[in-house]
């Protein structure tokens, strides 16, 4: 029997296109759910919202509360020496101040036994404190003993 392509019950073009689509989909990285961060801001602080904008621009899902950062900092165990104008919580870690998303992602990947990360004060040029002038600043990993070690430096 001599069969032609039109006699075949399977459309080879559809199979080929399906295989190409499956191959392309497998090559793409899987989309993870957004990282959720809860933020408590300082009273009448505009840079807190700038940091929230920074988080959202990098794909984080943020729930924010106007006020309450001092109480949140105490509740999460972040020492006042590492304090700033807003406090966040991500996956059980405290985030104090203008912590860059790159360091948050690193924290979540490494999962150290720590209270969290802090950028004390309000350094110009840090996320949420955009400025033509950039201060050098450090991001501290604050251990369970309340002591910080430099986790990253921005110069």
mmCIF file of the C-alpha atoms, coordinates in Angstrom:
data_MODEL
# 
_entry.id   MODEL 
# 
loop_
_atom_site.group_PDB 
_atom_site.id 
_atom_site.type_symbol 
_atom_site.label_atom_id 
_atom_site.label_alt_id 
_atom_site.label_comp_id 
_atom_site.label_asym_id 
_atom_site.label_entity_id 
_atom_site.label_seq_id 
_atom_site.pdbx_PDB_ins_code 
_atom_site.Cartn_x 
_atom_site.Cartn_y 
_atom_site.Cartn_z 
_atom_site.occupancy 
_atom_site.B_iso_or_equiv 
_atom_site.pdbx_formal_charge 
_atom_site.auth_seq_id 
_atom_site.auth_comp_id 
_atom_site.auth_asym_id 
_atom_site.auth_atom_id 
_atom_site.pdbx_PDB_model_num 
ATOM 1   C CA . UNK A 1 1   ? 0.000  0.000  0.000  1.00 0.00 ? 1   UNK A CA 1 
ATOM 2   C CA . UNK A 1 2   ? 1.317  3.401  -0.943 1.00 0.00 ? 2   UNK A CA 1 
ATOM 3   C CA . UNK A 1 3   ? 0.409  6.038  1.704  1.00 0.00 ? 3   UNK A CA 1 
ATOM 4   C CA . UNK A 1 4   ? 0.712  9.764  1.279  1.00 0.00 ? 4   UNK A CA 1 
ATOM 5   C CA . UNK A 1 5   ? 1.047  12.397 3.991  1.00 0.00 ? 5   UNK A CA 1 
ATOM 6   C CA . UNK A 1 6   ? -2.635 13.183 3.657  1.00 0.00 ? 6   UNK A CA 1 
ATOM 7   C CA . UNK A 1 7   ? -3.485 9.542  4.512  1.00 0.00 ? 7   UNK A CA 1 
ATOM 8   C CA . UNK A 1 8   ? -1.599 9.710  7.844  1.00 0.00 ? 8   UNK A CA 1 
ATOM 9   C CA . UNK A 1 9   ? -3.938 10.172 10.830 1.00 0.00 ? 9   UNK A CA 1 
ATOM 10  C CA . UNK A 1 10  ? -1.291 12.276 12.644 1.00 0.00 ? 10  UNK A CA 1 
ATOM 11  C CA . UNK A 1 11  ? -0.605 15.801 11.459 1.00 0.00 ? 11  UNK A CA 1 
ATOM 12  C CA . UNK A 1 12  ? 3.190  15.859 11.455 1.00 0.00 ? 12  UNK A CA 1 
ATOM 13  C CA . UNK A 1 13  ? 3.307  19.652 11.402 1.00 0.00 ? 13  UNK A CA 1 
ATOM 14  C CA . UNK A 1 14  ? 1.252  19.799 14.618 1.00 0.00 ? 14  UNK A CA 1 
ATOM 15  C CA . UNK A 1 15  ? 3.516  17.209 16.250 1.00 0.00 ? 15  UNK A CA 1 
ATOM 16  C CA . UNK A 1 16  ? 6.641  19.111 15.192 1.00 0.00 ? 16  UNK A CA 1 
ATOM 17  C CA . UNK A 1 17  ? 5.251  22.430 16.445 1.00 0.00 ? 17  UNK A CA 1 
ATOM 18  C CA . UNK A 1 18  ? 4.205  20.794 19.709 1.00 0.00 ? 18  UNK A CA 1 
ATOM 19  C CA . UNK A 1 19  ? 7.678  19.336 20.230 1.00 0.00 ? 19  UNK A CA 1 
ATOM 20  C CA . UNK A 1 20  ? 9.303  22.695 19.473 1.00 0.00 ? 20  UNK A CA 1 
ATOM 21  C CA . UNK A 1 21  ? 6.998  24.463 21.953 1.00 0.00 ? 21  UNK A CA 1 
ATOM 22  C CA . UNK A 1 22  ? 7.692  21.869 24.658 1.00 0.00 ? 22  UNK A CA 1 
ATOM 23  C CA . UNK A 1 23  ? 11.448 22.166 24.101 1.00 0.00 ? 23  UNK A CA 1 
ATOM 24  C CA . UNK A 1 24  ? 11.299 25.966 24.314 1.00 0.00 ? 24  UNK A CA 1 
ATOM 25  C CA . UNK A 1 25  ? 9.199  25.840 27.489 1.00 0.00 ? 25  UNK A CA 1 
ATOM 26  C CA . UNK A 1 26  ? 11.638 23.425 29.130 1.00 0.00 ? 26  UNK A CA 1 
ATOM 27  C CA . UNK A 1 27  ? 14.529 25.796 28.375 1.00 0.00 ? 27  UNK A CA 1 
ATOM 28  C CA . UNK A 1 28  ? 12.885 28.695 30.246 1.00 0.00 ? 28  UNK A CA 1 
ATOM 29  C CA . UNK A 1 29  ? 13.519 29.011 33.983 1.00 0.00 ? 29  UNK A CA 1 
ATOM 30  C CA . UNK A 1 30  ? 10.546 28.150 36.165 1.00 0.00 ? 30  UNK A CA 1 
ATOM 31  C CA . UNK A 1 31  ? 8.777  31.198 37.547 1.00 0.00 ? 31  UNK A CA 1 
ATOM 32  C CA . UNK A 1 32  ? 8.804  31.128 41.291 1.00 0.00 ? 32  UNK A CA 1 
ATOM 33  C CA . UNK A 1 33  ? 6.094  32.729 43.368 1.00 0.00 ? 33  UNK A CA 1 
ATOM 34  C CA . UNK A 1 34  ? 6.964  36.281 44.383 1.00 0.00 ? 34  UNK A CA 1 
ATOM 35  C CA . UNK A 1 35  ? 8.841  36.701 47.645 1.00 0.00 ? 35  UNK A CA 1 
ATOM 36  C CA . UNK A 1 36  ? 6.533  38.166 50.280 1.00 0.00 ? 36  UNK A CA 1 
ATOM 37  C CA . UNK A 1 37  ? 7.777  40.967 52.519 1.00 0.00 ? 37  UNK A CA 1 
ATOM 38  C CA . UNK A 1 38  ? 5.857  42.688 55.300 1.00 0.00 ? 38  UNK A CA 1 
ATOM 39  C CA . UNK A 1 39  ? 7.010  46.250 56.058 1.00 0.00 ? 39  UNK A CA 1 
ATOM 40  C CA . UNK A 1 40  ? 6.354  48.628 58.948 1.00 0.00 ? 40  UNK A CA 1 
ATOM 41  C CA . UNK A 1 41  ? 7.266  52.228 58.169 1.00 0.00 ? 41  UNK A CA 1 
ATOM 42  C CA . UNK A 1 42  ? 8.378  55.060 60.391 1.00 0.00 ? 42  UNK A CA 1 
ATOM 43  C CA . UNK A 1 43  ? 6.082  57.979 61.110 1.00 0.00 ? 43  UNK A CA 1 
ATOM 44  C CA . UNK A 1 44  ? 5.753  60.338 58.108 1.00 0.00 ? 44  UNK A CA 1 
ATOM 45  C CA . UNK A 1 45  ? 8.695  58.794 56.251 1.00 0.00 ? 45  UNK A CA 1 
ATOM 46  C CA . UNK A 1 46  ? 8.728  59.059 52.457 1.00 0.00 ? 46  UNK A CA 1 
ATOM 47  C CA . UNK A 1 47  ? 11.910 57.047 51.880 1.00 0.00 ? 47  UNK A CA 1 
ATOM 48  C CA . UNK A 1 48  ? 10.225 53.991 53.401 1.00 0.00 ? 48  UNK A CA 1 
ATOM 49  C CA . UNK A 1 49  ? 7.837  54.006 50.455 1.00 0.00 ? 49  UNK A CA 1 
ATOM 50  C CA . UNK A 1 50  ? 10.816 54.428 48.120 1.00 0.00 ? 50  UNK A CA 1 
ATOM 51  C CA . UNK A 1 51  ? 12.277 51.201 49.520 1.00 0.00 ? 51  UNK A CA 1 
ATOM 52  C CA . UNK A 1 52  ? 8.908  49.473 49.101 1.00 0.00 ? 52  UNK A CA 1 
ATOM 53  C CA . UNK A 1 53  ? 8.890  50.648 45.460 1.00 0.00 ? 53  UNK A CA 1 
ATOM 54  C CA . UNK A 1 54  ? 12.404 49.163 45.079 1.00 0.00 ? 54  UNK A CA 1 
ATOM 55  C CA . UNK A 1 55  ? 11.182 45.806 46.416 1.00 0.00 ? 55  UNK A CA 1 
ATOM 56  C CA . UNK A 1 56  ? 8.142  45.788 44.131 1.00 0.00 ? 56  UNK A CA 1 
ATOM 57  C CA . UNK A 1 57  ? 10.222 46.780 41.085 1.00 0.00 ? 57  UNK A CA 1 
ATOM 58  C CA . UNK A 1 58  ? 12.301 43.652 41.728 1.00 0.00 ? 58  UNK A CA 1 
ATOM 59  C CA . UNK A 1 59  ? 9.271  41.341 41.909 1.00 0.00 ? 59  UNK A CA 1 
ATOM 60  C CA . UNK A 1 60  ? 8.706  41.214 45.664 1.00 0.00 ? 60  UNK A CA 1 
ATOM 61  C CA . UNK A 1 61  ? 5.137  41.193 46.959 1.00 0.00 ? 61  UNK A CA 1 
ATOM 62  C CA . UNK A 1 62  ? 4.865  43.779 49.744 1.00 0.00 ? 62  UNK A CA 1 
ATOM 63  C CA . UNK A 1 63  ? 2.309  44.299 52.480 1.00 0.00 ? 63  UNK A CA 1 
ATOM 64  C CA . UNK A 1 64  ? 2.980  47.591 54.228 1.00 0.00 ? 64  UNK A CA 1 
ATOM 65  C CA . UNK A 1 65  ? 1.798  49.160 57.461 1.00 0.00 ? 65  UNK A CA 1 
ATOM 66  C CA . UNK A 1 66  ? 2.096  52.898 58.062 1.00 0.00 ? 66  UNK A CA 1 
ATOM 67  C CA . UNK A 1 67  ? 3.881  53.139 61.382 1.00 0.00 ? 67  UNK A CA 1 
ATOM 68  C CA . UNK A 1 68  ? 4.896  50.484 63.855 1.00 0.00 ? 68  UNK A CA 1 
ATOM 69  C CA . UNK A 1 69  ? 8.513  49.988 62.834 1.00 0.00 ? 69  UNK A CA 1 
ATOM 70  C CA . UNK A 1 70  ? 9.893  50.501 66.360 1.00 0.00 ? 70  UNK A CA 1 
ATOM 71  C CA . UNK A 1 71  ? 7.561  47.831 67.742 1.00 0.00 ? 71  UNK A CA 1 
ATOM 72  C CA . UNK A 1 72  ? 8.264  45.495 64.819 1.00 0.00 ? 72  UNK A CA 1 
ATOM 73  C CA . UNK A 1 73  ? 12.028 45.920 65.266 1.00 0.00 ? 73  UNK A CA 1 
ATOM 74  C CA . UNK A 1 74  ? 11.739 45.002 68.961 1.00 0.00 ? 74  UNK A CA 1 
ATOM 75  C CA . UNK A 1 75  ? 9.394  42.077 68.266 1.00 0.00 ? 75  UNK A CA 1 
ATOM 76  C CA . UNK A 1 76  ? 11.764 40.664 65.628 1.00 0.00 ? 76  UNK A CA 1 
ATOM 77  C CA . UNK A 1 77  ? 14.793 41.050 67.904 1.00 0.00 ? 77  UNK A CA 1 
ATOM 78  C CA . UNK A 1 78  ? 16.734 43.539 65.790 1.00 0.00 ? 78  UNK A CA 1 
ATOM 79  C CA . UNK A 1 79  ? 19.026 45.570 68.101 1.00 0.00 ? 79  UNK A CA 1 
ATOM 80  C CA . UNK A 1 80  ? 18.412 49.331 68.120 1.00 0.00 ? 80  UNK A CA 1 
ATOM 81  C CA . UNK A 1 81  ? 22.051 49.897 67.089 1.00 0.00 ? 81  UNK A CA 1 
ATOM 82  C CA . UNK A 1 82  ? 21.105 48.508 63.682 1.00 0.00 ? 82  UNK A CA 1 
ATOM 83  C CA . UNK A 1 83  ? 17.900 50.547 63.472 1.00 0.00 ? 83  UNK A CA 1 
ATOM 84  C CA . UNK A 1 84  ? 16.604 52.629 60.628 1.00 0.00 ? 84  UNK A CA 1 
ATOM 85  C CA . UNK A 1 85  ? 13.320 54.183 59.524 1.00 0.00 ? 85  UNK A CA 1 
ATOM 86  C CA . UNK A 1 86  ? 11.493 50.993 58.502 1.00 0.00 ? 86  UNK A CA 1 
ATOM 87  C CA . UNK A 1 87  ? 11.470 47.326 59.422 1.00 0.00 ? 87  UNK A CA 1 
ATOM 88  C CA . UNK A 1 88  ? 10.590 44.384 57.227 1.00 0.00 ? 88  UNK A CA 1 
ATOM 89  C CA . UNK A 1 89  ? 9.983  40.687 57.656 1.00 0.00 ? 89  UNK A CA 1 
ATOM 90  C CA . UNK A 1 90  ? 10.783 38.099 54.994 1.00 0.00 ? 90  UNK A CA 1 
ATOM 91  C CA . UNK A 1 91  ? 10.679 34.329 55.564 1.00 0.00 ? 91  UNK A CA 1 
ATOM 92  C CA . UNK A 1 92  ? 11.299 34.784 59.299 1.00 0.00 ? 92  UNK A CA 1 
ATOM 93  C CA . UNK A 1 93  ? 14.196 37.244 58.848 1.00 0.00 ? 93  UNK A CA 1 
ATOM 94  C CA . UNK A 1 94  ? 14.131 40.885 59.936 1.00 0.00 ? 94  UNK A CA 1 
ATOM 95  C CA . UNK A 1 95  ? 15.091 43.516 57.371 1.00 0.00 ? 95  UNK A CA 1 
ATOM 96  C CA . UNK A 1 96  ? 16.070 46.857 58.838 1.00 0.00 ? 96  UNK A CA 1 
ATOM 97  C CA . UNK A 1 97  ? 16.551 49.912 56.656 1.00 0.00 ? 97  UNK A CA 1 
ATOM 98  C CA . UNK A 1 98  ? 17.429 50.237 53.005 1.00 0.00 ? 98  UNK A CA 1 
ATOM 99  C CA . UNK A 1 99  ? 18.576 46.667 52.293 1.00 0.00 ? 99  UNK A CA 1 
ATOM 100 C CA . UNK A 1 100 ? 19.100 46.006 48.549 1.00 0.00 ? 100 UNK A CA 1 
ATOM 101 C CA . UNK A 1 101 ? 17.050 43.188 47.024 1.00 0.00 ? 101 UNK A CA 1 
ATOM 102 C CA . UNK A 1 102 ? 20.243 41.444 45.906 1.00 0.00 ? 102 UNK A CA 1 
ATOM 103 C CA . UNK A 1 103 ? 21.209 40.895 49.548 1.00 0.00 ? 103 UNK A CA 1 
ATOM 104 C CA . UNK A 1 104 ? 17.690 39.762 50.488 1.00 0.00 ? 104 UNK A CA 1 
ATOM 105 C CA . UNK A 1 105 ? 17.783 37.144 47.732 1.00 0.00 ? 105 UNK A CA 1 
ATOM 106 C CA . UNK A 1 106 ? 21.231 36.029 48.892 1.00 0.00 ? 106 UNK A CA 1 
ATOM 107 C CA . UNK A 1 107 ? 19.973 35.763 52.500 1.00 0.00 ? 107 UNK A CA 1 
ATOM 108 C CA . UNK A 1 108 ? 17.078 33.578 51.403 1.00 0.00 ? 108 UNK A CA 1 
ATOM 109 C CA . UNK A 1 109 ? 19.364 31.359 49.333 1.00 0.00 ? 109 UNK A CA 1 
ATOM 110 C CA . UNK A 1 110 ? 21.987 30.930 52.089 1.00 0.00 ? 110 UNK A CA 1 
ATOM 111 C CA . UNK A 1 111 ? 19.523 30.682 55.021 1.00 0.00 ? 111 UNK A CA 1 
ATOM 112 C CA . UNK A 1 112 ? 21.988 31.618 57.791 1.00 0.00 ? 112 UNK A CA 1 
ATOM 113 C CA . UNK A 1 113 ? 21.039 31.272 61.451 1.00 0.00 ? 113 UNK A CA 1 
ATOM 114 C CA . UNK A 1 114 ? 20.535 34.997 62.045 1.00 0.00 ? 114 UNK A CA 1 
ATOM 115 C CA . UNK A 1 115 ? 18.046 37.672 63.015 1.00 0.00 ? 115 UNK A CA 1 
ATOM 116 C CA . UNK A 1 116 ? 18.348 39.279 59.603 1.00 0.00 ? 116 UNK A CA 1 
ATOM 117 C CA . UNK A 1 117 ? 19.913 42.096 57.603 1.00 0.00 ? 117 UNK A CA 1 
ATOM 118 C CA . UNK A 1 118 ? 20.376 45.760 58.396 1.00 0.00 ? 118 UNK A CA 1 
ATOM 119 C CA . UNK A 1 119 ? 21.482 48.951 56.705 1.00 0.00 ? 119 UNK A CA 1 
ATOM 120 C CA . UNK A 1 120 ? 21.628 51.283 59.710 1.00 0.00 ? 120 UNK A CA 1 
ATOM 121 C CA . UNK A 1 121 ? 20.679 54.909 59.224 1.00 0.00 ? 121 UNK A CA 1 
ATOM 122 C CA . UNK A 1 122 ? 19.627 56.249 55.870 1.00 0.00 ? 122 UNK A CA 1 
ATOM 123 C CA . UNK A 1 123 ? 22.617 56.262 53.481 1.00 0.00 ? 123 UNK A CA 1 
ATOM 124 C CA . UNK A 1 124 ? 22.176 58.385 50.372 1.00 0.00 ? 124 UNK A CA 1 
ATOM 125 C CA . UNK A 1 125 ? 22.118 56.291 47.212 1.00 0.00 ? 125 UNK A CA 1 
ATOM 126 C CA . UNK A 1 126 ? 20.777 53.174 48.921 1.00 0.00 ? 126 UNK A CA 1 
ATOM 127 C CA . UNK A 1 127 ? 17.471 51.719 47.632 1.00 0.00 ? 127 UNK A CA 1 
ATOM 128 C CA . UNK A 1 128 ? 14.714 54.190 48.463 1.00 0.00 ? 128 UNK A CA 1 
ATOM 129 C CA . UNK A 1 129 ? 17.250 56.938 49.174 1.00 0.00 ? 129 UNK A CA 1 
ATOM 130 C CA . UNK A 1 130 ? 18.065 57.693 45.554 1.00 0.00 ? 130 UNK A CA 1 
ATOM 131 C CA . UNK A 1 131 ? 20.368 60.667 45.254 1.00 0.00 ? 131 UNK A CA 1 
ATOM 132 C CA . UNK A 1 132 ? 23.071 61.984 42.927 1.00 0.00 ? 132 UNK A CA 1 
ATOM 133 C CA . UNK A 1 133 ? 25.364 61.670 45.961 1.00 0.00 ? 133 UNK A CA 1 
ATOM 134 C CA . UNK A 1 134 ? 26.108 58.122 47.103 1.00 0.00 ? 134 UNK A CA 1 
ATOM 135 C CA . UNK A 1 135 ? 27.347 57.354 50.586 1.00 0.00 ? 135 UNK A CA 1 
ATOM 136 C CA . UNK A 1 136 ? 29.432 54.260 51.156 1.00 0.00 ? 136 UNK A CA 1 
ATOM 137 C CA . UNK A 1 137 ? 27.488 51.822 53.321 1.00 0.00 ? 137 UNK A CA 1 
ATOM 138 C CA . UNK A 1 138 ? 27.516 48.271 54.608 1.00 0.00 ? 138 UNK A CA 1 
ATOM 139 C CA . UNK A 1 139 ? 24.775 45.692 54.856 1.00 0.00 ? 139 UNK A CA 1 
ATOM 140 C CA . UNK A 1 140 ? 25.099 43.811 58.138 1.00 0.00 ? 140 UNK A CA 1 
ATOM 141 C CA . UNK A 1 141 ? 24.089 40.248 58.878 1.00 0.00 ? 141 UNK A CA 1 
ATOM 142 C CA . UNK A 1 142 ? 22.857 40.422 62.461 1.00 0.00 ? 142 UNK A CA 1 
ATOM 143 C CA . UNK A 1 143 ? 23.407 37.181 64.332 1.00 0.00 ? 143 UNK A CA 1 
ATOM 144 C CA . UNK A 1 144 ? 21.226 35.689 67.026 1.00 0.00 ? 144 UNK A CA 1 
ATOM 145 C CA . UNK A 1 145 ? 23.697 37.115 69.566 1.00 0.00 ? 145 UNK A CA 1 
ATOM 146 C CA . UNK A 1 146 ? 22.845 40.640 68.348 1.00 0.00 ? 146 UNK A CA 1 
ATOM 147 C CA . UNK A 1 147 ? 26.231 41.246 66.755 1.00 0.00 ? 147 UNK A CA 1 
ATOM 148 C CA . UNK A 1 148 ? 26.559 42.252 63.143 1.00 0.00 ? 148 UNK A CA 1 
ATOM 149 C CA . UNK A 1 149 ? 29.104 41.249 60.543 1.00 0.00 ? 149 UNK A CA 1 
ATOM 150 C CA . UNK A 1 150 ? 29.513 42.912 57.181 1.00 0.00 ? 150 UNK A CA 1 
ATOM 151 C CA . UNK A 1 151 ? 27.470 40.922 54.664 1.00 0.00 ? 151 UNK A CA 1 
ATOM 152 C CA . UNK A 1 152 ? 28.032 43.259 51.707 1.00 0.00 ? 152 UNK A CA 1 
ATOM 153 C CA . UNK A 1 153 ? 29.656 46.642 51.120 1.00 0.00 ? 153 UNK A CA 1 
ATOM 154 C CA . UNK A 1 154 ? 28.481 49.295 48.715 1.00 0.00 ? 154 UNK A CA 1 
ATOM 155 C CA . UNK A 1 155 ? 31.092 51.873 47.749 1.00 0.00 ? 155 UNK A CA 1 
# 
